[in-house]
Amino acid sequence: MSHQSRSVAVVDDDEAVCDSTRFLLEIYGFAVRTYLSGPVFLKDNPDVECILIDYHMAGLNGLELASELRARGSHVPVIMITATADAAVERRAAELGIQRILRKPLSNQVLLNAVREELE
């Protein structure tokens, strides 16, 4: 199945993570845009179909970014990626409509499956 028309944004303050995630998703035909911070993503306001957001980012964390997106009326599926998540983070994510929190380290297949499922 081709995903060429499926657009994904990756928001992570680690450039290496952005690059490797973009590379992986592009291999499978996704159109990918990367952002090194939430404010840069919000300023660009890209038209994408799924957003991968790292929870731990300087300035605006992943939940704060997701909250701002929802406040702006966005219903784009969000996948949160984190090394740690407690019950409060999971509860707030659920309130924001985030159904998937992926824990690091994660395999390429887990990431691909999550994006595919969010886009179905």
C-alpha positions as CSV (number, residue, x, y, z in Angstrom):
1,M,0.0,0.0,0.0
2,S,1.4,3.4,-1.0
3,H,1.4,6.2,1.6
4,Q,2.9,8.8,-0.7
5,S,-0.2,11.1,-0.2
6,R,-0.1,10.6,3.6
7,S,1.7,13.4,5.3
8,V,3.3,13.2,8.7
9,A,5.0,15.8,10.9
10,V,7.7,14.9,13.4
11,V,8.3,17.3,16.3
12,D,11.4,16.5,18.4
13,D,14.2,18.8,19.7
14,D,16.7,16.1,18.8
15,E,17.8,16.7,15.2
16,A,19.1,13.1,14.9
17,V,15.8,11.7,16.0
18,C,14.0,13.9,13.4
19,D,16.3,12.8,10.7
20,S,16.2,9.1,11.4
21,T,12.4,9.1,11.8
22,R,12.0,11.1,8.6
23,F,14.3,8.6,6.8
24,L,12.3,5.6,8.1
25,L,8.9,7.0,7.1
26,E,10.0,8.2,3.7
27,I,11.3,4.7,2.9
28,Y,7.7,3.6,3.3
29,G,6.4,6.4,1.1
30,F,5.2,8.9,3.7
31,A,5.7,12.6,3.1
32,V,7.4,13.9,6.2
33,R,8.2,17.3,7.6
34,T,10.3,17.7,10.7
35,Y,10.4,20.4,13.4
36,L,12.9,21.0,16.2
37,S,10.4,22.7,18.5
38,G,6.7,23.1,19.1
39,P,6.7,26.9,18.5
40,V,8.3,26.4,15.1
41,F,5.7,23.7,14.2
42,L,2.9,26.0,15.3
43,K,4.3,29.0,13.3
44,D,4.5,26.8,10.1
45,N,1.1,25.3,10.8
46,P,1.6,22.5,8.2
47,D,-1.3,20.6,6.7
48,V,-0.5,17.1,7.8
49,E,-2.5,14.0,8.6
50,C,-0.6,12.7,11.7
51,I,1.8,14.3,14.1
52,L,4.6,12.5,16.1
53,I,5.5,14.6,19.1
54,D,8.2,14.0,21.7
55,Y,7.0,14.6,25.2
56,H,10.3,16.0,26.6
57,M,11.2,19.2,24.7
58,A,12.6,22.5,26.0
59,G,10.2,25.4,26.1
60,L,6.9,23.7,25.0
61,N,6.6,20.1,25.9
62,G,4.6,17.6,23.9
63,L,1.4,17.8,26.0
64,E,1.5,21.6,25.8
65,L,1.9,21.5,22.0
66,A,-0.9,19.0,21.7
67,S,-3.1,21.2,24.0
68,E,-2.4,24.3,21.8
69,L,-3.2,22.3,18.7
70,R,-6.6,21.2,20.2
71,A,-7.3,24.8,21.3
72,R,-6.8,25.8,17.6
73,G,-9.4,23.3,16.6
74,S,-7.0,20.6,15.2
75,H,-8.3,17.1,15.2
76,V,-5.2,15.6,13.6
77,P,-4.1,12.4,15.2
78,V,-1.2,12.8,17.6
79,I,1.3,10.1,18.7
80,M,3.2,11.0,21.8
81,I,6.7,9.5,22.1
82,T,8.4,9.5,25.5
83,A,11.0,7.7,27.6
84,T,8.9,8.2,30.7
85,A,5.2,8.7,31.2
86,D,3.4,8.7,34.5
87,A,-0.3,8.4,35.1
88,A,-0.8,12.1,35.1
89,V,0.8,12.4,31.6
90,E,-1.3,9.5,30.3
91,R,-4.5,11.0,31.7
92,R,-3.8,14.5,30.2
93,A,-2.9,12.8,26.9
94,A,-6.2,11.0,26.9
95,E,-8.0,14.2,27.6
96,L,-6.4,15.7,24.5
97,G,-7.5,12.8,22.4
98,I,-4.0,11.2,22.2
99,Q,-4.6,7.5,22.0
100,R,-1.1,6.4,21.6
101,I,1.9,7.0,23.8
102,L,5.0,5.1,22.5
103,R,7.8,4.5,24.9
104,K,11.4,4.8,24.0
105,P,13.3,2.9,22.9
106,L,10.9,1.8,20.3
107,S,11.4,-0.3,17.2
108,N,11.0,0.9,13.7
109,Q,8.1,-1.6,13.2
110,V,6.2,-0.3,16.3
111,L,6.6,3.3,15.0
112,L,5.4,2.3,11.5
113,N,2.5,0.4,12.8
114,A,1.4,3.2,15.0
115,V,1.5,5.8,12.1
116,R,-0.3,3.4,9.8
117,E,-3.1,2.7,12.3
118,E,-3.6,6.4,13.1
119,L,-4.0,7.1,9.4
120,E,-6.6,4.3,8.8
